[in-house]
Amino acid sequence: MAKRKSTPEAAREALILDIAQRRFFIETLETRNRDRLDFHDVAVWAIRDALEEAFEAGRSTGASAATQP
Protein backbone atom coordinates (compact mmCIF):
# COMPACT_ATOMS: atom_id res chain seq x y z
CA MET A 1 0.00 0.00 0.00
CA ALA A 2 1.44 3.38 -1.04
CA LYS A 3 1.65 6.18 1.49
CA ARG A 4 -0.06 9.43 0.61
CA LYS A 5 2.17 12.45 0.78
CA SER A 6 1.19 14.74 3.62
CA THR A 7 0.69 18.31 2.50
CA PRO A 8 0.53 21.32 4.81
CA GLU A 9 -3.14 21.72 3.88
CA ALA A 10 -3.93 18.10 4.78
CA ALA A 11 -2.06 18.46 8.07
CA ARG A 12 -3.98 21.67 8.85
CA GLU A 13 -7.33 20.03 8.08
CA ALA A 14 -6.45 17.02 10.24
CA LEU A 15 -5.50 19.28 13.15
CA ILE A 16 -8.72 21.30 12.85
CA LEU A 17 -10.81 18.12 12.79
CA ASP A 18 -8.89 16.72 15.76
CA ILE A 19 -9.58 19.85 17.81
CA ALA A 20 -13.28 19.80 16.87
CA GLN A 21 -13.61 16.14 17.79
CA ARG A 22 -11.85 16.46 21.14
CA ARG A 23 -13.28 19.81 22.24
CA PHE A 24 -16.80 19.69 20.78
CA PHE A 25 -17.37 15.94 20.28
CA ILE A 26 -18.19 16.65 16.63
CA GLU A 27 -17.89 13.60 14.38
CA THR A 28 -17.10 15.44 11.15
CA LEU A 29 -16.78 18.98 9.83
CA GLU A 30 -18.42 18.07 6.54
CA THR A 31 -21.82 19.60 5.80
CA ARG A 32 -24.51 16.93 6.08
CA ASN A 33 -27.55 19.08 5.27
CA ARG A 34 -29.39 18.16 8.46
CA ASP A 35 -29.83 20.74 11.20
CA ARG A 36 -29.35 18.20 13.96
CA LEU A 37 -26.03 17.14 12.40
CA ASP A 38 -24.75 20.52 11.22
CA PHE A 39 -25.57 22.72 14.24
CA HIS A 40 -24.23 22.13 17.73
CA ASP A 41 -24.74 23.71 21.14
CA VAL A 42 -21.29 24.55 22.43
CA ALA A 43 -20.30 26.22 25.68
CA VAL A 44 -18.34 29.45 25.36
CA TRP A 45 -15.49 28.03 27.47
CA ALA A 46 -15.18 25.11 25.06
CA ILE A 47 -14.98 27.54 22.14
CA ARG A 48 -12.33 29.55 23.99
CA ASP A 49 -10.28 26.41 24.75
CA ALA A 50 -10.46 25.28 21.12
CA LEU A 51 -9.45 28.71 19.82
CA GLU A 52 -6.52 28.86 22.25
CA GLU A 53 -5.39 25.40 21.16
CA ALA A 54 -5.65 26.33 17.48
CA PHE A 55 -3.76 29.58 18.10
CA GLU A 56 -0.95 27.77 19.92
CA ALA A 57 -0.76 25.16 17.16
CA GLY A 58 -0.43 27.91 14.58
CA ARG A 59 2.17 29.73 16.61
CA SER A 60 4.29 26.61 17.08
CA THR A 61 3.99 25.75 13.39
CA GLY A 62 5.05 29.26 12.45
CA ALA A 63 7.97 29.17 14.85
CA SER A 64 9.21 25.85 13.48
CA ALA A 65 8.81 27.06 9.90
CA ALA A 66 10.82 30.20 10.71
CA THR A 67 13.76 28.12 11.93
CA GLN A 68 13.86 25.94 8.79
CA PRO A 69 15.80 27.17 5.75
C-alpha positions in Angstrom: 0.0 0.0 0.0 1.4 3.4 -1.0 1.6 6.2 1.5 -0.1 9.4 0.6 2.2 12.4 0.8 1.2 14.7 3.6 0.7 18.3 2.5 0.5 21.3 4.8 -3.1 21.7 3.9 -3.9 18.1 4.8 -2.1 18.5 8.1 -4.0 21.7 8.9 -7.3 20.0 8.1 -6.4 17.0 10.2 -5.5 19.3 13.1 -8.7 21.3 12.9 -10.8 18.1 12.8 -8.9 16.7 15.8 -9.6 19.9 17.8 -13.3 19.8 16.9 -13.6 16.1 17.8 -11.8 16.5 21.1 -13.3 19.8 22.2 -16.8 19.7 20.8 -17.4 15.9 20.3 -18.2 16.6 16.6 -17.9 13.6 14.4 -17.1 15.4 11.2 -16.8 19.0 9.8 -18.4 18.1 6.5 -21.8 19.6 5.8 -24.5 16.9 6.1 -27.6 19.1 5.3 -29.4 18.2 8.5 -29.8 20.7 11.2 -29.4 18.2 14.0 -26.0 17.1 12.4 -24.8 20.5 11.2 -25.6 22.7 14.2 -24.2 22.1 17.7 -24.7 23.7 21.1 -21.3 24.6 22.4 -20.3 26.2 25.7 -18.3 29.4 25.4 -15.5 28.0 27.5 -15.2 25.1 25.1 -15.0 27.5 22.1 -12.3 29.5 24.0 -10.3 26.4 24.7 -10.5 25.3 21.1 -9.4 28.7 19.8 -6.5 28.9 22.2 -5.4 25.4 21.2 -5.6 26.3 17.5 -3.8 29.6 18.1 -0.9 27.8 19.9 -0.8 25.2 17.2 -0.4 27.9 14.6 2.2 29.7 16.6 4.3 26.6 17.1 4.0 25.8 13.4 5.0 29.3 12.4 8.0 29.2 14.8 9.2 25.8 13.5 8.8 27.1 9.9 10.8 30.2 10.7 13.8 28.1 11.9 13.9 25.9 8.8 15.8 27.2 5.7 
